[in-house]
Amino acid sequence: MKDKQDYYYWKAKKEGYRSRAAYKLLQMNRTFKLIREGDLVLDLGATPGGWSQVAVELGAKVVAVDLNPMPPIDGVTFIKGDIMAPETLERIKEISETYDVVMSDASPKISGKWTIDHLRSIDLARASFNIAKEVLKPGGNFVVKVFQGEEIQKLFGELKPYFRFKKFHSPKASRKRSAEVYFVGKRFRKI
Ligand SMILES: C[S@@+](CC[C@H](N)C(=O)[O-])C[C@H]1O[C@@H](n2cnc3c(N)ncnc32)[C@H](O)[C@@H]1O
C-alpha cells in the first residue's frame, strides 16, 4: 500500500511540480490566504523550486534564493546565495526594497541528531526572519519552517509581536513523522 510520502511524491511528478513540498504551500495558502495575484514573493531556501512554481501559478512574481542552483522558472529571479550572509540581503534588496510575502522552507542538511538539526533549523528560521524584518511590507505575510524542539517557544516569542495573526501549523502534506512545523505570520507590523 502506498504511504503518504509516496502519494505526494507521485502526485508532484504527475502534476509537474518539482517537489512534494509544493503541496505544503498549496495547502497553507488555501488555509491562510498568504499569496495574492500581483504580489512580489521572496522564496528563501527555494531549490528545486516547488514553492516558487506555486507562487507563480497564484499570479505572483518571485525572487528565489538558495545555496544550490535552481533550473529557471518564468516569473522567478534566482539568487544563488546563503540566507545567513549579509551580502545576500543586499542582493535581495537590489531587486526590490520591499516584498508582499516572505516564505522560507530552508532546511539544514539532516544530521539525524534531533537537537543539532533543531538548532540549525532555528538558526535558518531566524536568518529568514531577519531578512523579512528588512524587506517585508507592513501588512505583509511570512511563513517559515522550523524543526520542533525546545527553542521553538523562544523563537515564537520573538516573532509574535511583529504579526497581528500568528500560528504554528502542520500541513497535511508534511510527512507524518516529520519534526517540521511552519510558523505563519500575517499582517506584519514594524516595531
Ligand atoms: C526542503 S528544500 C526547499 C524545497 C522548496 N521549498 C521546494 O518547494 O522545492 C530546503 C532548501 O534549503 C536550502 N538551504 C539550506 N540552508 C540554506 C542557506 N543557508 N541559504 C540558502 N538556502 C539554504 C537547501 O539548499 C535546500 O534547497
Ligand as a Chemical Component Dictionary entry (heavy atoms), coordinates in Angstrom:
data_LIG
# 
_chem_comp.id                   LIG 
_chem_comp.type                 NON-POLYMER 
_chem_comp.pdbx_formal_charge   0 
_chem_comp.three_letter_code    LIG 
# 
loop_
_chem_comp_atom.comp_id 
_chem_comp_atom.atom_id 
_chem_comp_atom.alt_atom_id 
_chem_comp_atom.type_symbol 
_chem_comp_atom.charge 
_chem_comp_atom.model_Cartn_x 
_chem_comp_atom.model_Cartn_y 
_chem_comp_atom.model_Cartn_z 
_chem_comp_atom.pdbx_ordinal 
LIG C1  C1  C 0  13.320 21.448 1.585  1  
LIG S1  S1  S 1  14.334 22.284 0.452  2  
LIG C2  C2  C 0  13.220 23.502 -0.192 3  
LIG C3  C3  C 0  12.173 22.937 -1.109 4  
LIG C4  C4  C 0  11.395 24.009 -1.843 5  
LIG N1  N1  N 0  10.543 24.773 -0.954 6  
LIG C5  C5  C 0  10.545 23.422 -2.935 7  
LIG O1  O1  O 0  9.314  23.519 -2.842 8  
LIG O2  O2  O -1 11.086 22.897 -3.904 9  
LIG C6  C6  C 0  15.374 23.231 1.503  10 
LIG C7  C7  C 0  16.386 24.114 0.796  11 
LIG O3  O3  O 0  17.004 24.972 1.746  12 
LIG C8  C8  C 0  18.272 25.320 1.214  13 
LIG N2  N2  N 0  19.135 25.944 2.220  14 
LIG C9  C9  C 0  19.603 25.382 3.363  15 
LIG N3  N3  N 0  20.390 26.252 4.029  16 
LIG C10 C10 C 0  20.408 27.404 3.289  17 
LIG C11 C11 C 0  21.065 28.666 3.437  18 
LIG N4  N4  N 0  21.840 28.915 4.497  19 
LIG N5  N5  N 0  20.859 29.603 2.491  20 
LIG C12 C12 C 0  20.093 29.331 1.408  21 
LIG N6  N6  N 0  19.448 28.165 1.210  22 
LIG C13 C13 C 0  19.609 27.204 2.134  23 
LIG C14 C14 C 0  18.791 23.985 0.705  24 
LIG O4  O4  O 0  19.830 24.164 -0.226 25 
LIG C15 C15 C 0  17.521 23.362 0.096  26 
LIG O5  O5  O 0  17.472 23.565 -1.287 27 
# 
loop_
_chem_comp_bond.comp_id 
_chem_comp_bond.atom_id_1 
_chem_comp_bond.atom_id_2 
_chem_comp_bond.value_order 
_chem_comp_bond.pdbx_ordinal 
LIG C1  S1  SING 1  
LIG S1  C2  SING 2  
LIG S1  C6  SING 3  
LIG C2  C3  SING 4  
LIG C3  C4  SING 5  
LIG C4  N1  SING 6  
LIG C4  C5  SING 7  
LIG C5  O1  DOUB 8  
LIG C5  O2  SING 9  
LIG C6  C7  SING 10 
LIG C7  O3  SING 11 
LIG C7  C15 SING 12 
LIG O3  C8  SING 13 
LIG C8  N2  SING 14 
LIG C8  C14 SING 15 
LIG N2  C9  SING 16 
LIG N2  C13 SING 17 
LIG C9  N3  DOUB 18 
LIG N3  C10 SING 19 
LIG C10 C11 SING 20 
LIG C10 C13 DOUB 21 
LIG C11 N4  SING 22 
LIG C11 N5  DOUB 23 
LIG N5  C12 SING 24 
LIG C12 N6  DOUB 25 
LIG N6  C13 SING 26 
LIG C14 O4  SING 27 
LIG C14 C15 SING 28 
LIG C15 O5  SING 29 
# 
